[in-house]
Amino acid sequence: MGGSGGGYAPTIRNNNCSTLAFKATLNSPQAVASWLKPGDVVTLSLQQGKILTAVFNGQVIGSITGHQLQRLISCIDNGYSYVGDVFSISGGRVVLEVRANV
């Protein structure tokens, strides 16, 4: 039996970074999160290569974690940028809809 012996290694292009979208809860929302309202847009910024922060009006308002985090970081490392649309706010819980900034 023949074969190349190589394995399949998907490229970042196959991961559809431009269409990556999901809901995420903002962790440790700061007091500035109380200024937010549904529909506001926050910028997502990678800090120290592994901490994804949400920024609103120049101030860090919290961080994003979850099962999509590694994929999101990989896409950011490959030149994509992302924002979070404020989907809902309940007390101190802020839910963002993460999407590519196109």
Stockholm file with secondary structure:
# STOCKHOLM 1.0

chainA/1-102         MGGSGGGYAPTIRNNNCSTLAFKATLNSPQAVASWLKPGDVVTLSLQQGKILTAVFNGQVIGSITGHQLQRLISCIDNGYSYVGDVFSISGGRVVLEVRANV
#=GR chainA/1-102 SS CCCCCCCCCCCGGGGTGGGCEEEEEEESCCGGGGGCCTTCEEEEEEETTTEEEEEETTEEEEEECSTTHHHHHHHHHTTCCEEEEEEEEETTEEEEEEEECC
#=GC SS_cons         CCCCCCCCCCCGGGGTGGGCEEEEEEESCCGGGGGCCTTCEEEEEEETTTEEEEEETTEEEEEECSTTHHHHHHHHHTTCCEEEEEEEEETTEEEEEEEECC
//
